[in-house]
Structures are given as structure tokens and as C-alpha cells.
Amino acid sequence: MSPRLAHRASLHRNFPSHLLISAFLFSVIAAPAFGQALPVSTIKLNQETSYKIERVYAGQLRPRRMSNMGFETGGVIQQVNIEEGQKVEQGQALMVLDQSALQARLEGAEAEAASAEATLKAQQVELELSRSTLQRNQQLAASKHVSEQLLDELSQQHRINEARLRIAETGLSASITRIKQIRVSLDKSVLKAPYMGIIQRRFVNEGSIIGPGITAVSLIEQDQIEAIIGVPESMVHLLERGKNYEFTVNSRQITGSLKSLLPQVDSATGTITAIFALPAPNLFAGSLAEVRLMTTIIEPGFWVPLTAITESQRGLWSVFSAERSEEYYTVRPRLVEIIHQGEDSVYVRGSIGEGDLIISSGTGRVVPGQQVDVITQSFYNAVTPVNPDE
């Protein structure tokens, strides 16, 4: 029972019974004329086939991406370029390892590459010379001016020079590969932001020794945030990907859209996890987020104001109807069952029907059998004002 209904029930229980009896006898005996009857406000009942319920489900905000970043290789932290809470751009250098050893290796590899390139050029010249010599002697051999032995020796030397050239080419290629590997290592010694975000936490400082794979900094994405909310299976049919829904975050009303539904029921909560995308400005990961979903309950009934409800016997509830006789209206109690309670009204069913006139307020001033003078009153959009003379 809501606090307001409980309060009304308490007032009725504490009201002296002898006063109620006296008021009832007075109303029956006195039977005032129509013009002297107690004026009351009424509503004309309009039957509904269903009512809507707003369900609220809570979850937490989290960044779309969050990374615990570290180095692939260990080393000594030489440079730290960020502070906690600092905004960083994609590709920005966050930390740098000591690169002195890598720089020395790079210089050595570049020197080896230069030497290999010089050797290759020398072998190219040597090969070209041996090719020319072999071709001239092959022409002379046709006229028997050189021996076959000399021709064989020149051919063998040419093949040796070809092999030496291939060795020189391989040596240069290996030197270039080593340079590329060292440059990759140099690039990996610089920790860069993979996306635009905010530094959540920094774990090391300059001079710290860090091992491979150890977290050095925690980064969260700045412009994208998500609400992770568990929704009962029975309510999943209300969710549609891409559709907007209303959220409350720290007393702020925010509109977000459904991104996806996880395909498995959470074993701990028995709910389906829904992921919503929310606009990120001034939202913080870890905050509580509530989504409101409206569902329609098919149940015939009537909306009446909360002020029209009064407690009856044995924990039941009732409303007072104004039934017209020849010259006046008479108060009659009608038992009802409360199906759903709104903020200022209740959805009920019971011994009431379409078009009945129900006293909407001041029920504490009337008793069954009392004569009243009806004043018309509209009640939200579900109730139509009525002229009691019609």
C-alpha cells in the first residue's frame, strides 16, 4: 500500500464510529431539499481497456573503450608526457622508454648496410668486367686464338662473380631488415594513445623499470559512453535497436539509443544485458543510470482520482457514487479493487460501470444515504465532464 493510501486508511480507522452513525441518521431523517443538499464534485466514469505502467531499470555507465596500456618490451621509463585526468589525442606520445641501446644498434646496422651497399657495387663492377672478358675470349675462341682451358677458367670466374653478387645483395637486404626491426623497436618504445581519451591513471614515473606487458597507464575514451542495464526477459520485446529511450543520470534527463542486446541471460541476475549509447558530455563512467520503459497492461477498468478512494470493511476499498432520484442525488458506496496506482490517481475495477457519477473529493464529509448536490468536474483525458441534468 502506498503512503498516501495508508494515510487515508488510518484516518478512516481513527474516525469515531458514533459520529458516522449520527451523520447517517441525520441524513436519512433530515432529508434536505435538493437546493439545500451538500455540494460535491463528481466525475463521470469512462471505462478503459488497458493501462500503462512505467518500469525503471538501473545500471552503470561505462566508457565505450577503456585500455590498460603497457610496453611490449621492458626497459627504463625515460620520459612521461601525461598527468592523470589529462585529455590526449589519438597518436599522442604518452611515455618513452630509454632508447640509447636501440639507437646504438641502429647506428651499427646503418653502418653495416652502408658497407654491404659498397660491397654490392664493387661486386657489380667485378661481374660486369668478368662478363666482358668472357665475351671477348669467346669470340677469339671461334678463330682458335685462345685455348679452351682459358675459356673454361674465364667462365668459372664469371660464375663465381655472379655468386658473390648474390651474396652481396643478400647481405645488404639483411642489413636493411635489421634497420627496419630496430626502428620498429624504437617505435614500440614510445607508448602512444590509440584513440582520443582521458588519462584515468598513471602507474609509473621517470626512471621506473617496467617489464613487458605491465600496465603503465589507463586510458578511457572521451566522446563515447554506454549504459549497461539488465532488463527482464519479459520486457525485452519493448526494446528496439536504434530507438531512443529516456534515462535519468544524476537527476538529469538524457535521451539515449539502444546499441545491442547480449544474446545470453546473466546467470547472476536472470536478466538480458542491454547496451545503450548516451551523449558523453558531463557524464562519468561508474555513475548510476536509470532507463524508463512503458508497457501496456490489458485489463478493463476505470481511472479515478486518489481523493475518491476510501477504505471499506475487511481491508477493501470503495468509492461513493451519486445516484439520482426524483429530486436529488443520494450517496451510495461501491466496492472496488485497486489494480494500479499512479501519482494522483488509481486504476480500479469493481461494482461500478460506464457513466457512473463518482464523488471525486471530500469523501470524508459524506456518508451512505446522504443527499448531495452534484457539481460536474472533468478528470484528466479519460473522463468526460457531465451535466447532471442530462
C-alpha positions in Angstrom: 0.0 0.0 0.0 1.3 3.4 -0.9 2.0 6.0 1.9 -0.9 8.2 0.7 -3.4 5.3 0.7 -2.1 4.1 4.1 -2.6 7.6 5.5 -6.2 7.7 4.2 -6.9 4.3 5.7 -5.5 5.4 9.0 -7.8 8.5 9.0 -10.9 6.3 8.4 -10.0 3.8 11.1 -9.5 6.6 13.6 -12.7 8.4 12.8 -15.2 7.9 15.7 -17.9 5.3 14.6 -20.6 7.1 16.6 -20.1 10.2 14.6 -20.5 8.3 11.3 -23.8 6.7 12.7 -25.1 10.1 13.8 -24.3 11.6 10.4 -26.0 8.8 8.6 -29.2 9.0 10.8 -29.2 12.8 10.4 -29.0 12.5 6.6 -31.9 10.0 6.5 -34.2 11.8 8.9 -33.5 15.4 7.8 -33.7 14.6 4.0 -33.0 18.2 3.0 -34.4 19.6 -0.2 -32.4 19.5 -3.5 -31.2 23.0 -3.2 -30.0 22.6 0.4 -28.1 19.3 -0.2 -24.3 19.2 0.3 -22.5 20.3 -2.9 -19.9 17.7 -4.1 -17.6 17.4 -7.1 -18.0 14.3 -9.3 -16.6 12.6 -12.3 -18.3 10.5 -14.9 -16.6 7.1 -15.3 -15.2 6.2 -18.6 -14.1 2.6 -19.0 -10.7 1.9 -20.3 -9.5 -1.4 -21.8 -5.9 -1.1 -20.6 -3.4 1.0 -18.6 0.3 1.8 -18.9 3.0 1.1 -16.4 6.4 2.8 -16.3 9.1 0.4 -15.3 12.5 1.7 -14.2 15.7 -0.4 -14.6 19.1 0.7 -13.3 22.6 0.1 -14.5 26.0 1.7 -14.7 27.7 4.0 -17.2 31.0 2.8 -18.7 33.2 4.2 -21.5 32.8 2.5 -24.9 36.6 1.7 -24.8 39.0 1.6 -21.9 42.6 0.4 -22.2 45.2 -0.6 -19.7 48.3 0.2 -21.7 51.9 -1.0 -21.4 55.1 -1.7 -23.4 55.8 -4.9 -25.4 59.4 -4.9 -24.2 60.7 -3.9 -20.8 63.0 -1.1 -20.0 63.6 2.1 -18.1 61.0 4.9 -18.4 62.9 7.9 -19.8 60.1 10.3 -20.4 56.5 10.8 -19.1 54.3 13.3 -21.0 50.9 13.0 -19.3 49.2 13.5 -16.0 46.1 11.8 -14.6 42.9 13.5 -15.9 44.6 14.9 -18.9 42.9 14.8 -22.3 45.1 13.2 -25.1 44.7 13.0 -28.9 45.0 9.8 -30.9 48.6 9.0 -31.7 50.0 11.3 -28.9 53.1 10.1 -27.2 52.4 9.3 -23.6 55.6 7.7 -22.3 59.0 6.8 -23.8 61.5 4.1 -22.8 65.3 4.7 -22.7 66.3 4.3 -26.4 70.1 4.6 -26.1 70.8 0.9 -26.7 68.4 0.8 -29.6 70.0 4.0 -31.1 73.4 2.3 -30.8 72.2 -0.8 -32.6 70.5 1.3 -35.3 73.8 3.2 -35.9 75.7 -0.1 -36.2 73.1 -1.6 -38.5 73.1 1.5 -40.7 77.0 1.2 -40.9 76.7 -2.4 -41.9 74.1 -1.5 -44.5 76.5 1.1 -46.0 79.3 -1.4 -46.1 77.1 -4.0 -47.7 76.0 -1.5 -50.3 79.6 -0.6 -51.1 80.4 -4.3 -51.4 77.5 -4.9 -53.7 78.6 -2.1 -56.0 82.1 -3.5 -56.1 80.7 -6.9 -57.0 78.6 -5.4 -59.7 81.7 -3.9 -61.3 83.6 -7.1 -60.9 80.8 -9.1 -62.5 80.5 -6.7 -65.4 84.3 -6.9 -66.0 84.2 -10.7 -66.0 81.3 -10.8 -68.4 83.0 -8.5 -70.9 86.3 -10.6 -70.6 84.4 -13.8 -71.2 82.5 -12.5 -74.2 85.8 -11.2 -75.9 87.5 -14.6 -75.3 84.5 -16.5 -76.6 84.8 -14.5 -79.9 88.5 -15.3 -80.1 87.9 -18.9 -79.4 85.9 -19.2 -82.6 89.0 -18.4 -84.6 91.2 -20.6 -82.4 93.2 -17.7 -80.9 92.6 -18.8 -77.2 92.7 -22.1 -75.6 89.7 -23.9 -74.3 91.3 -24.1 -70.9 91.5 -20.3 -70.7 87.9 -20.1 -71.8 86.8 -22.5 -69.1 88.7 -20.5 -66.4 87.1 -17.3 -67.5 83.6 -18.9 -67.4 84.3 -20.3 -64.0 85.4 -16.8 -62.7 82.2 -15.2 -64.2 80.0 -17.7 -62.3 82.0 -17.0 -59.1 81.4 -13.3 -59.5 77.7 -13.9 -60.0 77.6 -15.8 -56.8 79.5 -13.1 -54.9 77.0 -10.5 -56.3 74.1 -12.5 -54.9 75.8 -12.8 -51.5 76.4 -9.0 -51.5 72.7 -8.5 -52.4 71.6 -10.8 -49.5 74.0 -9.0 -47.1 72.5 -5.6 -48.0 69.0 -6.9 -47.7 69.7 -8.4 -44.3 71.2 -5.1 -43.1 68.1 -3.2 -44.3 65.9 -5.7 -42.5 67.8 -5.2 -39.2 67.4 -1.5 -39.6 63.6 -1.9 -40.0 63.5 -4.2 -37.0 65.4 -1.7 -34.8 63.2 1.1 -36.0 60.1 -0.9 -35.1 61.5 -1.5 -31.6 62.2 2.2 -31.3 58.6 3.0 -32.3 57.4 0.5 -29.7 59.5 2.1 -27.1 57.1 5.1 -27.4 53.6 4.5 -25.8 51.0 6.2 -27.9 47.3 6.9 -27.4 45.3 4.5 -29.7 42.3 6.9 -29.6 41.3 10.3 -28.2 40.5 10.0 -24.5 41.4 10.9 -20.9 44.1 9.5 -18.7 42.4 7.7 -15.9 45.5 6.6 -14.0 49.3 6.7 -14.4 51.2 3.8 -12.7 54.9 4.7 -13.4 57.2 7.7 -13.4 60.5 8.6 -15.0 63.3 6.2 -14.0 60.9 3.3 -13.2 61.9 -0.1 -14.6 58.9 -1.7 -16.3 58.5 -5.2 -17.6 56.8 -6.3 -20.8 53.0 -6.3 -20.6 52.9 -4.4 -17.3 50.2 -1.7 -17.2 51.8 1.8 -17.3 48.7 3.9 -17.9 44.9 3.5 -18.0 43.1 5.4 -20.8 39.3 5.8 -21.3 37.6 7.1 -24.4 36.3 10.6 -24.1 33.5 11.0 -26.6 31.6 7.7 -26.3 29.9 6.4 -23.2 27.5 3.5 -22.7 24.8 2.5 -20.2 24.9 -1.2 -19.3 21.5 -2.2 -17.9 19.9 -5.6 -17.1 16.3 -5.9 -18.4 14.0 -8.8 -17.6 13.3 -11.2 -20.5 9.6 -10.2 -20.3 10.5 -6.6 -21.1 12.9 -7.2 -24.0 10.2 -7.0 -26.6 9.9 -3.3 -25.7 13.5 -2.7 -26.9 14.3 -1.9 -30.5 17.9 -1.3 -31.8 18.4 2.3 -32.7 15.3 3.6 -30.9 15.6 6.4 -28.3 14.8 5.9 -24.7 14.6 8.2 -21.7 17.3 8.0 -19.0 17.9 9.6 -15.6 21.6 10.1 -14.7 22.4 12.2 -11.5 18.9 13.8 -11.7 19.5 14.8 -15.3 17.1 13.7 -18.1 19.0 12.3 -21.0 18.0 10.6 -24.2 20.0 7.5 -25.4 19.6 4.9 -28.1 19.8 1.1 -27.9 23.0 -0.3 -29.4 22.6 -4.0 -28.8 21.3 -6.8 -26.6 23.7 -9.5 -25.4 22.4 -13.0 -26.5 22.7 -14.7 -23.2 20.9 -14.4 -19.9 23.0 -13.2 -17.0 23.2 -16.2 -14.6 23.5 -13.9 -11.6 20.6 -11.5 -12.2 18.5 -13.5 -14.6 18.3 -10.5 -17.0 19.3 -9.7 -20.5 22.1 -7.1 -20.8 21.1 -4.1 -22.9 23.8 -1.7 -24.1 22.7 1.9 -24.7 24.7 4.7 -26.3 24.5 8.1 -24.5 25.9 11.5 -25.3 29.1 11.8 -23.4 29.4 15.5 -22.3 29.5 15.8 -18.5 28.8 12.1 -18.0 31.2 9.9 -15.9 31.9 6.2 -16.0 30.5 4.4 -13.0 27.5 6.7 -12.5 24.1 5.2 -11.9 21.8 5.3 -15.0 18.1 4.5 -15.0 16.0 3.8 -18.1 12.3 4.1 -18.2 10.2 1.6 -20.2 6.5 1.9 -20.8 4.4 -1.3 -21.0 0.7 -1.7 -21.7 -1.4 -4.0 -19.4 -4.6 -5.2 -21.0 -7.1 -5.0 -18.1 -10.6 -3.3 -18.3 -11.0 -0.7 -15.5 -11.6 2.9 -14.6 -9.3 5.8 -13.6 -10.4 7.6 -10.5 -8.6 10.3 -8.5 -6.8 9.2 -5.4 -9.1 11.5 -3.4 -12.1 9.5 -4.4 -10.9 6.3 -2.7 -11.9 5.4 0.8 -11.2 2.4 2.9 -14.1 0.0 3.4 -14.6 -3.1 5.6 -12.1 -6.0 5.8 -9.3 -4.1 4.1 -11.3 -3.4 1.0 -11.7 -0.1 -0.8 -14.7 1.8 -2.0 -15.8 4.9 -3.9 -19.0 6.9 -3.3 -21.4 7.2 -6.3 -24.0 9.9 -6.6 -27.3 8.2 -7.7 -30.1 10.4 -8.9 -33.6 10.0 -7.6 -36.6 12.2 -8.5 -35.3 15.5 -6.9 -31.8 14.9 -5.5 -28.7 12.7 -5.6 -28.1 10.0 -3.0 -24.6 8.8 -1.8 -24.1 5.0 -2.4 -20.9 3.1 -1.6 -19.4 0.9 -4.3 -16.7 -1.6 -3.6 -13.6 -1.5 -5.9 -10.3 -3.3 -6.3 -7.2 -1.2 -6.9 -5.3 -2.6 -9.9 -2.7 0.0 -10.3 -1.8 3.3 -8.6 -0.5 6.4 -10.4 0.8 9.6 -9.0 -2.5 11.2 -8.3 -5.0 8.5 -9.5 -5.8 4.8 -9.2 -6.9 2.3 -11.8 -9.8 0.2 -10.3 -12.5 -2.3 -11.1 -15.5 -3.4 -9.1 -19.2 -2.7 -8.7 -19.0 0.4 -10.9 -19.9 0.9 -14.5 -19.6 3.2 -17.6 -21.2 6.6 -16.9 -21.5 6.3 -13.1 -21.0 9.6 -11.2 -18.3 9.2 -8.6 -17.6 11.8 -5.9 -14.1 12.9 -6.6 -13.1 14.7 -3.4 -14.4 15.4 0.1 -15.4 11.8 0.8 -14.9 12.4 4.5 -17.8 14.8 4.5 -20.4 12.3 3.2 -22.0 9.1 4.4 -24.1 6.5 2.6 -27.7 7.6 2.1 -26.9 11.3 2.3 -28.4 13.7 -0.2 -25.9 15.8 -2.2 -25.9 18.4 -4.9 -23.7 17.4 -7.8 -21.1 19.7 -9.3 -19.6 18.4 -12.6 -15.8 18.1 -12.9 -13.5 16.7 -15.6 -10.8 14.1 -14.7 -7.8 14.0 -17.0 -8.5 13.0 -20.5 -10.2 9.7 -19.6 -13.2 11.3 -18.1 -15.8 13.5 -19.9 -17.5 16.3 -18.0 -21.1 15.6 -17.5 -24.2 17.8 -16.9 -26.2 16.2 -14.1 -29.4 17.4 -15.6 -28.9 15.4 -18.8 
